[in-house]
Amino acid sequence: MMPLHLAPFVRWRSGLVLAWICLFSVGFTCIGAEHAASVTHPLPVAFSDLLPHFLVEPDDVYIVKNKPVTLTCRSTPATQIYFKCNGEWVHQDQHLIERDVDPATGLPVMQVKIDISRQQVEKIFGLEDYWCQCVAWSTTGTQKSQKAFVRIAYLRKNFEEEPLGKEVALDQEVLLHCHPPEGVPPAEVEWQRNEELIDPKTDPNFFITADHNLIIKQARLADTGNYTCVAKNIVARRKSSSATVIVYAVNGGWSTWATWSACSAVCGRGWQKRSRSCTNPTPLNGGTSCEGQSVQKSACTATCPVDGGWSEWSKWTPCGVDCTMWRSRECTQPTPGTGGKECQGLDVQSLNCTSEQCPQTASGAEDVALYVGIVAVALCLTLLLIILVLVYRRKKEGLDADVADSSILTTGFQPMGIKPTKPENSHLLTIQPDLTTTTTSYQGTLRSRNEVGGKFSMSNGPLLEPLPNGSHTLHNGKLPSDPNAFMDRLSSQTYFKTLPRDNVNTSYGTFNFLGGRLTLPNTGISLLIPPEAIPRGKIYEIYLTIQKKEDMRLPLAGCQTLLSPVVSCGPPGVMLTRPVILSMDHCFDACLENWAIRLKKQSYEGSWEDVLQLGEEVVSEPYYCQLEAETCQVFTEQLGRFALVGESLSMAATKRLKLLLFAPAYCSTLEYNIRVYCMDDTQDLLKEVMQMERQLGGRLIDEPHVLLFKDSYHNLRLSIHDMPQAHWRSKLLAGYQEIPFYHIWSGSQRTLHCTFTLERQNLSTCDLTCTLCVWQVEGEGQSFSLDFNISKDIRPLDSDFLLMDNCTPALAGPSAFQIPYLIRQKICSSLDAPCPNGADWRLLAQRLKLDRHMSFLASKSSPTSVILDLWEAQHFHSGNLNQLAAVMAEIGKQEAMIFLVSDGEC
């Protein structure tokens, strides 16, 4: 039924149009007759009895990612057109209306467009298909268009069935199965052989069935190769694993002769040659090589070259208006030929005429041109001077603004008394307070000392609930080590059910306002809790752990890839008064021009959310990131589960892969396996592979290599070469092994590896020499040259390549920091206050190469303390207090109140 706001119009025979359009259903008011006539555009009398017909009807469309689609409807003659979607009228405000007149018929033409978003379609997803049609009205009646269905396009990642390799005889039929991933619209399938497209039209020996299987009608020698099934639609393109097809015993055949080379002699008799190669076909699988010569020689005679020579100079031309006369010569005696040299020198000469011979001409035009040039040069110099002045003023205003903005940090700063300066002051930062007699007992967990009945409230979601009460004692800043008790307390917590159960990948400790540090040895992961981050009177039991990627599936879409470990620190929801610093490795090239890097955090409901995009940090947000070449430090005011996820913006984006070679430490059989690991270049994965290989009885047989893996959709290939054929042979049927691109790029498979199985002729053969190559197709590669004795290998063990980090997993209080607490307070009180000459925290940030973070630091109540926190996080193992003291001396802060702290004060 037609809605009220689309009531038909009443046309009087006298030509007077009177229409009321009452839009009750959508909240519009009634419009008078005069206005309605201007909106509806009544038809001419001659065409008033025509029904509308559609010139353009809406077609089926697909929504790709989050881009809305547009439906178009065009009709004539029509007074109104509206869309109806899934039985409901679309609000007229969502219609884009265009009116026109057909110049041939004089009929009014009306066109209407609407946009359909992904959210509109998802509201009824699973109930029925989302459809729309348009309805056109004229004074005679209505017409409906065809229905246009709107669907969300997608293509899943995994093939339902992938092709499998096989060995076949000559002329045998080969069937390779492929069932593409589910998708909307359904994926189109094509096949590739050795990365090249197979076209059945050009090669009728191939046939692709209706269910996407590939049939090789009669296997030929040239059909040996790696076959890949490729599925694609408007959303994405997926590749299956490669299937190796081997055709038995390929004998070598000669290619056609190449063209003869140039004659070896420049002048006189010489020789020339031509060559051919044994590549038609190349011998494979034990086939015989080509017989005969690959090079032919023949005598030849070369024509001697003729060098060119100049003719005589012509006569001088008459003197011209420019007081110049000319003469010329040609390279024709003789003309150069047969590769001879061209004539050397000028072919034209000019000479100034004498004043008597030179005709007098007016020079007014030349003078005007000269003056115009001088004026133009003067204007350019003036403009350049103005630009330099503006740039200088802007730089000066920017510096003044920085100083002005820092004035908020001057709250009541008063200089203290100055003690005499001691020599060698660069070593005084290393003075440590005397904590040998300190023993502090903390009661309760996640509870204020003064709030006996007020527990810390947590949600009932998947996050960690409050831990039970307990008593913990700290001696000299070291925490008691009782991992079993800690795991028992957490066993009943909902959030911890998804955390690793092994104590090796988990650190924990009890901390108060003095702060501390948690470290996972040999992983590059640590959590720095600065002083005053925990409110005074509060005691928190905090943990730090690695989440294995197989246990925690992040929702990755498109070209997104996991670039860091998944790290959990908690319990989530604890109250912090200043940011803690989470340090972890990453495996991308750290060039933000090629990447869109996002920090993801798991929410209370268990979903992953983007909380920060690197390079676009907002200082008011509770998250910030300091990015380095191989690591990053995340400032966060909320504990939880974090990971770095990247999306490449160009094919120049690269990930760092770590390549490791392992072999059995002892081998008593004829077979000898070499395992090649291709994993993300992070320390936690290196540690995991090392531990796994120790359990397998393996050992490193070469130093780790780094490979830059590009976002080029090309797979990773591995091959082994140059083995002594008399003693060793490879049991690999194909020439190389291949790891699919998406298996590596996703980052979700932690320990990808390939195994090369070698076989020695007898047990007495122990010396192995070979070259193992790893490369990306059309990309970078690495090679390992191996030469060792498998039974008497005396090279260093793999532990030499893994830095043994023997630091304490948990440190609380002053022992967790290199800078003593009192000295830290004095440094902050001195540098936080803005200094007119710039010798304050800003200069310290510049000296420590933290210029990019000026806005973030200025937003903190104590910028100096944040700088020192970051320095502690970056230099816990390699920090040199002497270097920090030297930086302070360069700034000019050598007052005794900063550096000279007596033992009594500490």
N, C-alpha and C positions, 0 to 999 in steps of 0.2 A: 504494500500500500504506500502511496506517495506521502511523505511527511508533510505536516502542516505548513512548514516554511517554504514548501515548493508547490503551493496550491496553483492550479492552472489559471491562466489569465483569460479574462472575458473581453472579447473583441466586439465592439459595436460596428454595424454595417456602415454607419456614417463616417467611419475612419477615426472616431475618438476612442482612444485606448484608456481604459480605467482599470487599474489592477491594485490590489492590496496584497502585500506579502507579509504574512504574520508568522514570525519566527518564534513561536512559543516554546518549541522543544529545546532550543539551545539558548534561551534567555534573551532574544532580540525583541525590539519594539516594532510595532507596525509602521510601515512607511506609506505616506500619502500617494495619491494617484499621480501627481506630477513627477515625483521622484522615482516612482516605480517605472514610469514610462522611460525615463532616462537610463534605468538599469537593465530592463528586459529587452530593449531594442526590438519592438514588434516587427513582424515580417511585412514586406510589401504585400498589397492586396493580391497581386498576381500569383504569389507563392504561399498564400496563407493556408492552403489546404494540403500542403506537403508534410509528410512525416519526416522526422530527422533521420539521416543515415550517417554512418561513421566513416570518416576519412582515415582516422588512425584509431586503433583499438589497443588497449594495454596488452603487453605480452608477458609471458612467464619470465621472471628474473631471479637472480641469486644474490644474496648478501655475502660479500667477501669481507671477512674480519669484522670491523665495526663501521664500514662505510654504508650510509643509507642509500637506497635505490629510489629512482623516480619513475612513476607511472604516468603515462600521457594518454589523453583521450581528446579526439578532434572530431567535430560533427558539424553538419550543415543540412537544412536550416535549423537552428536551435536557439531557443531563448534562455535555457538554463541547462547546465550539466553538473551533476554531482556524483561523487564516488561512494560506493557502499562496500565495506570490507567485512567479511564474515557475518553478513546480515545486519550490520549496523552502519548507519549513515556517518560519513566523515564530516566533522565540523567544517562549516564553510570557511572559517579563518585559515584552515590548513590547505585550501585550494588556491593555486596560482592561476588566475584567469587571464586569457588573452582573447581579444575580439578582433575580427577582420572581416572584410567583404571580398567575396570571390569576384574579381574583375570581369570574368567571362559571363557569369550568370546574375550577378548583382545580389546573390544570396548572402546572408550573414554567416560567417564561419566563427565558431567558438572553440577554443582550445583550453583544456584544464589539466594541470599537473598537481600531483601530490607526492610527498616524500614518505617512504616507509623505513623505519629504523629497526635495528636488530632487537631492541627491547620490545617493540610492538609484537614482533613475530614470536619472541621467546615467551610472551605471556600465555600463549595458547599452545606452546610446543608440546607435542605428544598427545594433544587432544584431537586435533584435526589439522589439515593443511590450511595455511593462511592464504586467503584469496581476496581479490578485489575486482569489482566491475563498475563501469560507469553507466549512468542513466541520463539520457538526453530528452528534453521536453521541447515541443513546439506547441503552437495553438491548436494543433490537430490531435496530438497524442504524444506518446513516449516510446522510446526504444532503449533496449539494454544491449550493452556490448558483451563480448565474450569474457569469461572469467580469466584473470591473470593470477597465477599462483606465485607466491613469494616464499622462497626457501633459503635457509642458511647453508652456505656452502662450506664444506670441510673435506679433509682427506686424512684418514688415520695413518699412523706411522708404520705399523707392522703389516707385512704381507700375510695373508691367510695361508698361502702356500708358495714356497720359493723353489726355484729350479735346483736340481742336484746334478753334480758332475758325473760323467760316465766315460768309459773307454769303449770305442766301437771299431769295427772293421770297416775297410773300404767298401763303399756302395751300400752300407747298411743304413736303414732308416733310424733316425734319432728323434725322440719325443722329449721335450723339456716342458715341464708343467709350470704354470704361474697363475696364482689367484691373487689379484691386486688387493690392496687395502680397501676397506669400505669407505665410500665417499659420496658426496652430493655436490655437483652432478657426478654420475659414475665416472671413474677414472678411465682415461684412454691409455692403452698399453702399447708400448713399442719395445723392440728388442735391440740389444747392442752386442756386438762381438768385438772384444778388445777396445771398448769405449767408442766404437764406430757404429752408426745406425745401420740396421739391416732393413733393406727395402725389397720386399718380395717382387715388386714390379720390375726392378732392374736385375734381380737374380731369382729366377723362378724355381731354383732348387730349395728355396725357403718358402714356408707357408705358415701363416698365423691363423689359428682356428678362431671360431666365434667366441670360445671361452678362454681366449688369450694364450693358449699353448703354442709353442714353436715346434714346427716339424721340419727337420732336414731330410728331404726325400731320399737322397743318396749321398752318404758321407764322402766328402772328398778330402784330399790331403790339406787343402787350404782351409777347410772348415775347423781345423784344430784351433782352439782358443778359449777365452773366458767369455761366457755368455751371461748377460745381465738383463733382467726384466725391469723396465722402467714404467711406472704408473704416474700419470699427471692429470690434473684438472686445473680449473681457474684459481685454485687456492695454493697448491704446492706441487712438488715433483719428488717422487720417492724412487729409490733404487733398491733392488733386492740384492742379496749376497750373490757373488759371482759363482757360476757353475763352470768347471773346467771340462771341456770335451776334448778327448785325445783320440786321434785317428792313428791306427797302428802304423809303424815302420814307414816313415816318410823318407824316401831316397832323395838325395840332392839333385838339382837340375840347374843348368847354366841359364843365366839371364842373357838377353841379347847383347851383342857387342856395342860398347859405347863408341862415340865418334872418335876419329883419329885426332890425336893431339897436334899442336902446332909443331912445325919442323924445328928441330933443335938448333939448326944453323941459322944465323941471321943472313948470311950471304954465302951461297955455294951449297955443297952437298952436306947432308946431315941425316938424321933419322927421326921417325915419329912412331908413336905407339897407341894402342887402344887396349881396353881391358873389359872383362866381364866378371861377374860374381856368381857364386854358387848359392843363389837365393831364389831360384824359380823351379821348385821350392827349396827352402833351407832344410837340410837334413835334420830330422827329428826322431826321437825315440829309437835310436840305434840304426837309423837309415844310413845307406852308404853315401860317401861324399862324391862330388863330381870328378870325372876323369878328364884329363886333358889340361891344356895350358890356360891360365887366366889372363895372360898378357901376350900380345903379338907386337912385333916390331917390323918396321918397313923403312927402306931408304927413301930419301926425299931430296929435292933440290930447291933451294930458296933463292928467289930473285933478290939481287943486291939492292939495298936502299939508295935512293938518290936524294942528296941534301939540296935544299932550295938555295937560289942565289938572287941578289937584287939586280934589277935593271938600272939604267942610268937615270939620274934625276931629271925631271921635266924642267921647263923654263919657269921662272918666277911669274906669278900672276901680277896684274896691275895692282897698285896700292889701293886698298879699299877704304870705305868711310871710317873704319876703325883703326886706320893707320897701320894695317898689317898686310903683308903679301905672303903667298904660299907657293910651295912646290911639292911634288910627290914622286914616288917610285913604286914599282911592283915586284913581287917575288916570283919572277917568271924566267929567270936565266940561271939555272933551269928551274922548272916547277918541281917542288918536292914530291916524291913518289915512293911507293913500296916501303913505307915506314920511315922515310928519310926525315931529317930535321927541317923545321920551318926556318925562314930567314929571321935573323936576330937584328933588332934595332927598329928605328922609326920608319914608317912608310910615308909620313907627312912632316914637313918642316915649315915653320913660320918665322917671319922676320919683320921687325918694326921699320916703317918707312921713315924717310927724312921729312923735316917740316915742310920743305918745298913740295914734295910729292903728295903729302897728306892733305886731302880736301877738307875745307873748313865747314864744320857742321855745328848747328845749334846744340848747346848742351843743357838747355833748360829742363828737359824731361829727365835727364840723368841726375841733375842737381836735386830735383823734386824727390826722386826715388831715394837719394842719399839722405835727405832730411827726414823723410818718412821712416827710414830704417833707424835713424838716431833716436827719434821720438819713441818708436816701439821699444827699443832697448831700454830707454829711460823708464817707461811705464812698467816693464817687467821687473826692473830692479826695485822700483818703488813698492810693487805688489809683494815681492819676496821679503822686503824689509818689514812690511805690515804683518805678514804671516809669522815671521820670527818673533816679533814683539808680542803677538797674541799667544803664541805657544809658551813664551817665557812667563807671561802673566798667569796663564792657566796652571802651569806647573807650580808657580808660587802660591796661587790660591789653594791648590790641592794640598800642599804641605801645611798651609795655615789651617785648612779644615781638619786635617788629621790631628793637629795639636789641639784645636778647639774641641774636637770630639773626645779627646782623651782627658779633657778637664774634669770630667765626672769622676775620675779616679783620684782626685786630690783631696779627698775628704779628710781634712784635719791632719795632713801630714806635717810633722814638725821634725826638723833635723835633730839628731842626738849628738852627744859629746864625742869628740874625735880623740881616739887613742893614738899614741905614736905608731907610725907605720913600721912594721918589721920587714927586713929583707926576706927574699924567697917566699913572698906572699902567695905565689901561685900554688903552693902545696898546702895552704892552710884550710882549703875547702875539704880536705880529707880528714879533718879532726872528727872523730866519732864520739858521741856521748857515752858515758859510762853506764852500761845497762847490765853489768854482771850480777848485780844484786837484786834486779827487778823481778818480781814474781807477782803476777796479777791474776786473780781468780774472777771469772765471768760466770754469772748465774743466768740461766734461761736462754732461750733461742727465739729470735724474731720478737723480742719483748723488751720494753723499756724497764730499766731497773726500778723506776719509781711507779710504774703502772703494773701492779701485781695482777689485777684482774682483767686488764685490757689486752687481749691477744690481737695479733696482726691479722686482719680479716682478708681472706682470699676467696676468689670465686669458685664455683663448683664446676668450672670448665675443665679442659684438659691440662691446665697449668698446675704447678706444684702447690699443694696445700701447706699450711703452717706445719713446721716440724715440731715434734714433741719437745717438752722441756728437758733440759739437760744441763750439766755443769761441765765447763771446759776450763782448763788451766793452761796458761801460756808461760813458758820459762825461757827468758832471754829471747823472746820473739819467735821461738820455734813451736810448731803445733804438734800435739800428740798424733801419732800415726796409728789409727785403728780403722782401716778401710772396711772390715767386716761389719763393725758396729754402724758405720755410716750407711752402708748399703742396706742393712736391716731396717734402719729408721726410714729409709726412702722406699722400701719395698711396697708399702701400702699406698704410696702417693700415685694419683692418676697420671700426672704429667710425666713422672719418671718411668712409667711403663715403656715409653718409647726411647729411653736413654740406654746406651750400652751398659752391659752388666760387668764388663771386665774392669778391674782396678787399674790396668795399665793405661787406659785412655781416659781416666777420670782423676781429677785433683779436687780437693775440698779443704776448707779451713774455716775457723771461727775468727771474726774480725770485729773491731770496734772503731771508734773515731780515728785511731792512729793509722788505719789503713793497712795495706799489705799487698801481697802478690800471689797469684796462682799460676803455675806453669805446667804444661804437658811436655815433659822432656822429649827432645829429638823430633818435635813436630812444628816448631816455630809459632806455637799458639800460647798466649799468655793473657792474663787479665790483671791489670794494674788498678788497685783501689787506692786512690790518693788520700792523704790525710784530710779529715773533715768531710769526706764523701759520705760516710755513715754518720748520722746525727749522734751527738753526744748523749750517752745514756742508753744507746741501742747496741745490741750485739746480734750479728747475723752469721749464720752458718751458710757459706756460699760454696757452690761447686762449679767446676769447669770441665767440659767433656766434649769429645768429638762424636758426631753422629755419622755413622756409616751411610753412604749414599744409597746402598741397596735397601736399607731399612727406612729411609726417609725420601720419598719420591716428591721432588719439587715439580709443580706444574710448569713445564717449559713449553713454549709455543714458537713456531716458526724457526728463526735462526738463533734463538736463545741458547745459551750454554752455561753450565755451571763452572765458575772460575775460582772457587775457593772451597775449603772444607766447610761442612755444615757444623757449626759450633754452637753449643748450648752452654749458657751460664745462668745461674739462678740461685735461689728461686725467683721466678718472675713476680713482679708486683711489689718488691721491697722498695721502701722509700729511700731515695738518695738525694743529697743536697748539692751534689756537683757531679759532673760526668766521670765515669770510669772509662778505662781505655782497654779495648779488646784488640790484641795484635794477632794477625794471622797471615799466612802466605796466600798469594794469588798466582795464576799461571797465564796472564795475558801480557801483551807487549807494553802496557801502561801508556798507550797513546790514545787519549780520549777523543781525538779527531776521528779515529776509526771505530770507536765503540760507543755504545750507550750502556753504561754500567749502572746497575741498580743494587742497592742494599735491600735485601728482603728479610722480613721478620715474621715469625709465625704468631698469629693473633691468638686471643683467648679461645676462639672457636675452632682453632686448628688450621685455618686457612692461612696462606702466605700473602703478605701485603708488601707493596713497595713503600719504604719509609724514607729513601734517600736516593737521588740520582747524582753520581759523582760528577763534579764540575759545575753543578747547579745547586750547591748547598745553600740553605736559608739559615741564617744565624739564629733565628728565633725558634727553630725546630730542635727537638731533643737529641738529634743525631748529627754527626759530622765525621768526615773521613780525611785522613792524611795519607795520600797515595805515594808509594815509593816503587822502585823498579821491580821488586819481587815480593814486597810485603805491603800491608796497609794497617793503619791504626784507626780504629773506629771509636769515636767518642760517643757514648750513649748514657742517658740518664735513666734507662729502663733495661733491666736484665731480661733475657729471653733467648730464643734460638735464631741465629743469623746465618746468612750466606750471601755471597756476591754472585749475581747473575748478569751476564752480558749479552747484548745483541749487536752483531756486527753491522756497521754502517757502510762498509765497502769491502771489496775482496782483498784489500791490503791488511785487514785485521788478521792477527796471528795469535795462536796459543802456543805456549812453550810446552813441549813434551819431553819427558825424561826417558831415555833409552837405556835399559839395563840388560846385560847378558849374563845368564847363569848356566851352569853345567854341573853334573854330579861331582861331588868331592872325590868319590871313589867309583870306579867303573870296573866290573869284573865280567862283563858280557861283550859281545861283538858290537852291540848297538850303543850309541853315544848320543844323548839328547842335548841340544842347545836351546834354551828358552830365551826369547827376546820379549821383554816387557816394554810396552808403549803406554805411558801413563802421564797424567798431568804433573807438571813440575812443581810439586809442593812437598814439604818435608814429611808431612804425615803419611802420604802415600809411599814415600821412600822407606819410611820406617815399617809400614805394614808389609811391603814386599820383602824386605829384609827378614822380618820375623817369620813370614810364611816360607821363605826359601830355607831358613835354618831348620824348620820342621821337616821339609822335604829332603834335607841333606844336600842342598845345592850351595854353590859359592859363586861369587863374581869372578868372571874371567877377563874382564876389561873394565876400564874406567867408565863411569856413566857419561853419556853424551846428551846434549840438548838439541832438539830439532824444532824449528819453527813451522807450525802446521797452519796453513792458510785456509780461509773460508772460501774455497774454490770448488766445493762439491766433488773434489777428486779424492780417490781412495789412497790408502797407504800401502805401499808394496815392500816386500822383504824378499831378498834372494841371497843365495850363497854361491861363491865362485872360487876358482883357483885352488881347488883341492888336488892333492896328488892322486891321480886316477889309479895308480898302481896299488895304492894302499887304502884309499877311502872312496866311498861313493855315497851319494845322497839318495834316500829312499823317497824323496818328493817326486811325484809324477810330473807336475807342471814346472815351468821355469821359475816361478815365484809364488809367494803367498800374498794375500791381500786382506786388509782390514777395511770394512766399509767406512766411508766418511762419517756417517751419522753416528756410528758406534763410538767414534773418537770425539766428535764435535759436541755431542750432548753432554759429555762429562759425567754421565750417570753410572758408567761401568768403570770401576776403580782400577782393576788390574788386568787390562787387556794384554794378551801376549800370544805369540806364535811359537811353535816348537819345530825345530829342524832335527829330524832323525837321521844320523849318519851311521854308516856301517863300515867297520874295518875288516880287512881280509882275514886277519888272524889276531889272536890275543897278544902276540908279541909287538904289534904295531901300537906305539904310544905317542909318537910325535905327530902333531896335527898343525898344519898350516892352511889357512884359508882366508878369504875376505867375505865379510857379511855386510850387505848393503841394505839400508833402509831409506826410502825416499817417497815423497808424495808425487803422484803423477802430475807432471808439469809444475813441479815445485822444488823445494829444497830437499837435500838428502845428506845422509851421514854414512860413513863406512867404518867398519872395525877390521883391522888387520890382526889376525890371531896367529900366534906361533908359540906353542907351548907343549909340554909333555903331560898327558892326561893322568899319568900315574905318579909323576915326581914334580908336581907343580909347587914351586917354592916362592911364588909371588905373594905379596901381602894379602891377608884375608880381607873379606868384604867390610869388616868393622872399621878398617882404615878409611873407607870412603864415606862412612856414616859418622858424622861428628857426635861423639859420645857426650851428651849433655848430662852431667852428673849433678845439676843444681837441685836444690830441695823443691819438691812440687809446691809446697805451701810455705810462705813466710809472712809473719804478721808483725806489725809495729815497725820500729826504726830499722830493724835488720833487713827489711825488704827494699830499702832505698839506699842509694849511694850518697845522697846529700843529707847530712845530719839535719834533724828537724829544726833546731834553733837557728842554724845558719840559713836554712831555707826561709824561715820567717823573716830574718833580717834582709835577705836578698829581695823578697817580695815587698817589704815595706819601703825599700829604697827605690826600686824600679817601677813600682805601680804608679807612683806620683809622676805626672807629666813634667818633663824638663824642657825649658825653653830652647836649649841647644840640641834637643832630641836624644840626649843620653839617658834614655829610660827603656821600658820594656820593648818599644818599637825597634830600637837599635839592636837589642838582644835578639829579637826575632829575625832581623836582617842577617846578623852574624851567623845564626843557626839555619839560614836558608828557609825561613818560614814566612816569606813576604806574602805569599798567596793567601795566607790565613789571617791577614790583619783585621778584617771586618769581624771574623769569628772571635779573635782574641779580644778585640775592643768591646765586644758585647758581654764579656765576663767581668765580674766584680774585681777579680784579681788576675789580670792577663799574665803576669809573671808566673803565678803558680801553675797556670795551664801550660805555659811553655816548659817549665821544669818537669811537669808530669809527662809531657811528650818526650822530653829528653831522657827521663828515667825509662820510659817504655821502649825507646829505640836503642838505648845503650846499656841495658842491664848487664849483658855479658861482656861487652867491649868498651864500656864507657870509661873515659879517662878524666878524672876530676881536674887534673892539671890543665888539660885543654880547656875545660869550662872556666877555670880560673883565669887562663890567658885571655879568653873572650871577655870576661868581666874587666880585666885590666885594660883591654883595648877600648871598652866603653868609657873608661875613666872612673869607674866605681871602685876606688881603692880605699874607701873609708874603713876605719877600724871596726865600725859597727857591723860591717858585712863580713869581713875576712878574719878579724882578730877575735876569736872566741876562746876564752881560756878554758882550761879543763874544769875549773870550778863552775863556770857558767853552764857547761854541757852536763 
